[in-house]
Amino acid sequence: MFFFLAAIGVLGNEAAFTAAKWTGLGLIGLYGFAGARLSGAGVPVSVMQAVGVALIGALLIALKALVH
């Protein structure tokens, strides 16, 4: 979606990549939460797992930013 908006001139390329990174990180956290809930964990444990997964994703984004 972000790259389509960049292609038609609504967003710049850099803004599209930035939006894709951060919404992807949110989606990873949501998947962590959903996976924990579906496995039977309570809400507090699911939130902790979602935060943990999102932190790992953020570390990978930071590592990629340093390398590239």
C-alpha positions in Angstrom: 0.0 0.0 0.0 2.7 2.5 1.0 4.7 1.7 -2.2 1.6 2.1 -4.3 1.1 5.6 -2.7 4.8 6.3 -3.5 4.3 5.2 -7.1 1.4 7.6 -7.6 3.2 10.5 -5.9 1.3 10.7 -2.7 4.3 9.6 -0.6 8.0 9.9 -1.2 10.1 6.7 -1.5 11.8 7.2 1.9 8.5 7.8 3.6 7.1 4.7 2.1 10.0 2.6 3.4 9.8 4.2 6.8 6.0 3.6 7.1 6.5 0.0 5.9 9.2 -0.7 8.6 7.2 0.7 11.5 3.8 -0.8 10.5 5.6 -4.1 10.0 7.0 -3.9 13.5 3.5 -3.3 14.8 2.2 -6.3 12.9 4.9 -8.5 14.3 3.8 -7.4 17.8 0.2 -8.1 16.9 1.2 -11.6 15.7 3.0 -12.2 19.0 0.0 -11.2 20.9 -2.4 -13.3 18.8 -0.2 -16.3 18.9 0.0 -16.2 22.7 -3.7 -15.7 23.1 -4.4 -18.6 20.7 -2.1 -20.8 22.7 -4.2 -20.2 25.9 -2.1 -17.5 27.6 -3.8 -14.7 29.5 -3.9 -11.1 28.4 -0.9 -10.0 30.6 1.3 -12.8 29.4 0.2 -12.2 25.8 1.1 -8.5 26.1 4.5 -9.5 27.5 5.1 -11.9 24.6 4.0 -9.3 22.1 6.4 -6.7 23.6 9.2 -9.3 23.5 8.6 -10.1 19.9 8.4 -6.4 19.0 11.7 -5.7 20.7 13.4 -8.4 18.7 11.9 -6.9 15.6 13.1 -3.4 16.6 16.6 -4.7 17.2 16.7 -6.3 13.8 15.5 -3.0 12.2 18.2 -1.1 14.1 20.8 -3.6 13.0 19.7 -3.3 9.4 19.8 0.5 9.7 23.4 0.3 10.9 24.6 -2.1 8.3 23.0 -0.5 5.3 
